[in-house]
Amino acid sequence: MSAEFLHEVLVPLSDAFYKQADAILDLREYALSKQNPGRCVSCYFKLFSAARGDKVRRLHALRKWLETNLVVIAKDEQDRLLESIPVNLDEADLESFCQRMLQEVMNNRVYGGKRVELRFAFKGGELAA
């Protein structure tokens, strides 16, 4: 993770979202370690739910970073990768996002197995700034 991520994405959030400092610190930890991508998305939606007026615009860089660096992966019952689905954070909350992804898979995909597991993952390689 580069200093650019911290400077361009997280630092601008710290003053606007000082009451959500825990979410920002958690996001920093998860992003820097490339661990818990789902928690990164959860932190984004915590910040988004607290955003009013001008603060919503301040989340644009974080949203772009998440959409660039994360995917939703679909795996079958043998843990085989079926598909990587781009992350698009158009919903107002995490539950709505997850419901949309479930509906997308149930209505617009045909996989051979009986079970499909969806989860967030970091894209391979280096993370974008």
Contacts in CASP RR format, 6 or more apart in sequence:
PFRMAT RR
TARGET T0000
AUTHOR 0000-0000-0000
METHOD contacts of the structure
MODEL  1
MSAEFLHEVLVPLSDAFYKQADAILDLREYALSKQNPGRCVSCYFKLFSA
ARGDKVRRLHALRKWLETNLVVIAKDEQDRLLESIPVNLDEADLESFCQR
MLQEVMNNRVYGGKRVELRFAFKGGELAA
1 31 0 8 1.000
1 32 0 8 1.000
1 34 0 8 1.000
1 127 0 8 1.000
2 127 0 8 1.000
2 129 0 8 1.000
4 129 0 8 1.000
5 31 0 8 1.000
5 65 0 8 1.000
5 127 0 8 1.000
5 129 0 8 1.000
6 28 0 8 1.000
8 61 0 8 1.000
8 129 0 8 1.000
9 61 0 8 1.000
9 62 0 8 1.000
9 65 0 8 1.000
9 129 0 8 1.000
10 24 0 8 1.000
10 27 0 8 1.000
10 28 0 8 1.000
10 62 0 8 1.000
12 58 0 8 1.000
12 61 0 8 1.000
13 24 0 8 1.000
13 47 0 8 1.000
13 58 0 8 1.000
13 59 0 8 1.000
13 62 0 8 1.000
14 21 0 8 1.000
14 24 0 8 1.000
16 54 0 8 1.000
16 55 0 8 1.000
16 58 0 8 1.000
17 23 0 8 1.000
17 24 0 8 1.000
17 47 0 8 1.000
17 50 0 8 1.000
17 51 0 8 1.000
17 55 0 8 1.000
17 58 0 8 1.000
19 50 0 8 1.000
20 46 0 8 1.000
20 47 0 8 1.000
20 50 0 8 1.000
23 43 0 8 1.000
23 46 0 8 1.000
23 47 0 8 1.000
24 43 0 8 1.000
24 47 0 8 1.000
26 39 0 8 1.000
26 43 0 8 1.000
27 39 0 8 1.000
27 40 0 8 1.000
27 43 0 8 1.000
27 44 0 8 1.000
27 62 0 8 1.000
29 35 0 8 1.000
30 36 0 8 1.000
30 37 0 8 1.000
30 38 0 8 1.000
30 39 0 8 1.000
30 40 0 8 1.000
30 43 0 8 1.000
31 40 0 8 1.000
31 127 0 8 1.000
34 122 0 8 1.000
34 127 0 8 1.000
37 70 0 8 1.000
37 120 0 8 1.000
37 121 0 8 1.000
37 122 0 8 1.000
38 70 0 8 1.000
38 119 0 8 1.000
38 120 0 8 1.000
40 66 0 8 1.000
40 70 0 8 1.000
40 120 0 8 1.000
41 66 0 8 1.000
41 70 0 8 1.000
41 87 0 8 1.000
41 89 0 8 1.000
41 94 0 8 1.000
41 97 0 8 1.000
41 120 0 8 1.000
42 94 0 8 1.000
44 59 0 8 1.000
44 62 0 8 1.000
44 63 0 8 1.000
44 66 0 8 1.000
44 89 0 8 1.000
45 93 0 8 1.000
45 94 0 8 1.000
45 97 0 8 1.000
47 59 0 8 1.000
47 62 0 8 1.000
48 56 0 8 1.000
48 59 0 8 1.000
48 92 0 8 1.000
48 93 0 8 1.000
49 92 0 8 1.000
49 93 0 8 1.000
51 58 0 8 1.000
51 59 0 8 1.000
63 89 0 8 1.000
65 128 0 8 1.000
65 129 0 8 1.000
66 87 0 8 1.000
66 89 0 8 1.000
67 86 0 8 1.000
67 87 0 8 1.000
67 88 0 8 1.000
67 89 0 8 1.000
68 123 0 8 1.000
68 128 0 8 1.000
69 122 0 8 1.000
69 123 0 8 1.000
69 127 0 8 1.000
69 128 0 8 1.000
70 87 0 8 1.000
70 120 0 8 1.000
70 121 0 8 1.000
70 122 0 8 1.000
70 123 0 8 1.000
71 84 0 8 1.000
71 85 0 8 1.000
71 86 0 8 1.000
71 87 0 8 1.000
71 120 0 8 1.000
71 121 0 8 1.000
71 123 0 8 1.000
72 84 0 8 1.000
72 85 0 8 1.000
72 86 0 8 1.000
72 87 0 8 1.000
72 101 0 8 1.000
72 118 0 8 1.000
72 119 0 8 1.000
72 120 0 8 1.000
72 121 0 8 1.000
73 81 0 8 1.000
73 83 0 8 1.000
73 84 0 8 1.000
73 85 0 8 1.000
73 118 0 8 1.000
73 119 0 8 1.000
73 120 0 8 1.000
73 121 0 8 1.000
74 81 0 8 1.000
74 82 0 8 1.000
74 83 0 8 1.000
74 84 0 8 1.000
74 85 0 8 1.000
74 105 0 8 1.000
74 109 0 8 1.000
74 111 0 8 1.000
74 116 0 8 1.000
74 117 0 8 1.000
74 118 0 8 1.000
75 81 0 8 1.000
75 82 0 8 1.000
75 116 0 8 1.000
75 117 0 8 1.000
75 119 0 8 1.000
76 82 0 8 1.000
76 111 0 8 1.000
76 112 0 8 1.000
76 113 0 8 1.000
76 115 0 8 1.000
76 116 0 8 1.000
76 117 0 8 1.000
77 113 0 8 1.000
77 114 0 8 1.000
77 115 0 8 1.000
82 111 0 8 1.000
82 116 0 8 1.000
83 109 0 8 1.000
84 121 0 8 1.000
84 123 0 8 1.000
85 101 0 8 1.000
85 104 0 8 1.000
87 120 0 8 1.000
89 97 0 8 1.000
91 97 0 8 1.000
91 100 0 8 1.000
101 118 0 8 1.000
102 118 0 8 1.000
105 116 0 8 1.000
105 118 0 8 1.000
109 116 0 8 1.000
END
